[in-house]
Amino acid sequence: MSSYRLAELSLPEGSTPVRVAATDDRWFDIAVPSVGEYPVYDDMLYQIMIADTPRTDGYRRAVRRHARGKTVLDIGTGQDALWAIASAEAGARKVYGVETIPESARLARDAVDRAGYSDRVTIVEGLSTDVELPEPIDLCVSEIIGTLGGSEGAASVLSAARRDFMAPGGAFIPQWSATTVGAVDLSVPVPDLQMCLDGDTAKYLEKIFEHVGRPFDVRMCLPGLRIEDLISTRATVEELTFADEIPMDGKDQRELVITRDRTLHGFMIGMLLRIDDVEPLIDSTAQASSWIPVYAPVSDEGIPVREGDRIVFDFSWSLSDDGVHPDYRMEGEIRRAGQSAVAFEWDSPHHGTVFRGNGFYRSLFPVEGP
Ligand SMILES: C[S@@+](CC[C@H](N)C(=O)[O-])C[C@H]1O[C@@H](n2cnc3c(N)ncnc32)[C@H](O)[C@@H]1O
């Protein structure tokens, strides 16, 4: 098991990251890792999720609408047992909250005790795919939706729940998730682009690298990116409807049209979430939330594009060898009027072996490490 100490890699004292690609007061040069697909949850991450009110209030309202009189399973209940307690408050007959992180499960049990629902809510420590439940489930609540809709393993985990636990006609909260893809321009050539890590996030990177056993090009999110930064139309891929049979692997062929004369460096990857029929769709590229758009770098120097150029690509996902989390891949071609087509690819395995594989990652991790 190798560890990777980011503190040893910080920029020389006195050097300031060059701030690039400003749009109003937003900046693209701060990057944070996509954390949800690794077992690195701590109090700070749970608090960030709770503070995401469109998410938290939307779930609470949906649970209130659907849980009354039901037997409920809350997968990944977290340290606050939020949806398990909300289900009990809503009049659920019986609730099972399953949580894989032992400390979070212990705290969840305390939270249920404090709320006075220990008679109706049972916290089970373990992976939902390993535990047994004594009765069929009418309503499965979970929030294991990633920065790419399926990146936290929702397809495999909720398919298993459907097969192993659900009563016929059982319902799911959320109902559906998807991933979105659109092209972006980071505005300055990468030789001048000095990405930097948000100071708070170095510890999560270290934990992820420790969990995987090596440093690698983990998916990075750019909190400054928003839908208005797109220089192309947007495509929806990896649609997952949780009450249906979900294939673990998939490939979506899509086409984007460039909408502005700019320089394409990569893609903004977002997440769409439908909690239930009533709640408004959550779009990680259109609103500030606990889901941050992922940046998929495909060209260090940038590819000049003109309005009307087309990007034709395959977006594919397949289960990684941990049996839960998908690996993602995009490959395609930018077809430019009057110029040669440019091929591109983006490989984003859940726990890859490539480290510092392009200019984006080399600017985040300036040296190879120990
Ligand atoms: C994004 S957090 C959500 C926490 C809380 N339910 C909420 O919505 O605020 C996901 C939680 O699910 C847990 N988890 C993920 N997959 C799981 C599984 N298959 N079985 C049990 N717990 C799981 C994680 O450890 C984490 O605590």
The ligand as an SDF file (V2000), in Angstrom:
LIG
                    3D

 27 29  0  0  0  0  0  0  0  0999 V2000
  -23.8020   10.2950   -0.3980 C   0  0  0  0  0  0  0  0  0  0  0  0
  -23.8160    9.5880    1.2120 S   0  0  0  0  0  0  0  0  0  0  0  0
  -25.5000    9.8580    1.6890 C   0  0  0  0  0  0  0  0  0  0  0  0
  -25.7390    9.8960    3.1800 C   0  0  0  0  0  0  0  0  0  0  0  0
  -27.1860   10.2000    3.5520 C   0  0  0  0  0  0  0  0  0  0  0  0
  -28.0750    9.1250    3.1530 N   0  0  0  0  0  0  0  0  0  0  0  0
  -27.6340   11.4810    2.8990 C   0  0  0  0  0  0  0  0  0  0  0  0
  -28.3670   11.4340    1.8990 O   0  0  0  0  0  0  0  0  0  0  0  0
  -27.2210   12.5490    3.3580 O   0  0  0  0  0  0  0  0  0  0  0  0
  -23.7600    7.8870    0.8130 C   0  0  0  0  0  0  0  0  0  0  0  0
  -23.6450    6.9610    2.0060 C   0  0  0  0  0  0  0  0  0  0  0  0
  -23.9080    5.6540    1.5330 O   0  0  0  0  0  0  0  0  0  0  0  0
  -22.9890    4.7370    2.1060 C   0  0  0  0  0  0  0  0  0  0  0  0
  -23.0260    3.5880    1.1650 N   0  0  0  0  0  0  0  0  0  0  0  0
  -22.7130    3.6260   -0.1610 C   0  0  0  0  0  0  0  0  0  0  0  0
  -22.9930    2.4330   -0.7320 N   0  0  0  0  0  0  0  0  0  0  0  0
  -23.4930    1.6430    0.2530 C   0  0  0  0  0  0  0  0  0  0  0  0
  -23.9970    0.3070    0.2810 C   0  0  0  0  0  0  0  0  0  0  0  0
  -24.0270   -0.4610   -0.8310 N   0  0  0  0  0  0  0  0  0  0  0  0
  -24.4240   -0.2000    1.4510 N   0  0  0  0  0  0  0  0  0  0  0  0
  -24.4030    0.5560    2.5730 C   0  0  0  0  0  0  0  0  0  0  0  0
  -23.9430    1.8340    2.6120 N   0  0  0  0  0  0  0  0  0  0  0  0
  -23.5190    2.3750    1.4610 C   0  0  0  0  0  0  0  0  0  0  0  0
  -21.7220    5.5490    2.2150 C   0  0  0  0  0  0  0  0  0  0  0  0
  -20.8270    5.0130    3.1560 O   0  0  0  0  0  0  0  0  0  0  0  0
  -22.2780    6.9010    2.6450 C   0  0  0  0  0  0  0  0  0  0  0  0
  -22.4190    6.9710    4.0400 O   0  0  0  0  0  0  0  0  0  0  0  0
  1  2  1  0
  2  3  1  0
  2 10  1  0
  3  4  1  0
  4  5  1  0
  5  6  1  0
  5  7  1  0
  7  8  2  0
  7  9  1  0
 10 11  1  0
 11 12  1  0
 11 26  1  0
 12 13  1  0
 13 14  1  0
 13 24  1  0
 14 15  1  0
 14 23  1  0
 15 16  2  0
 16 17  1  0
 17 18  1  0
 17 23  2  0
 18 19  1  0
 18 20  2  0
 20 21  1  0
 21 22  2  0
 22 23  1  0
 24 25  1  0
 24 26  1  0
 26 27  1  0
M  CHG  2   2   1   9  -1
M  END
$$$$
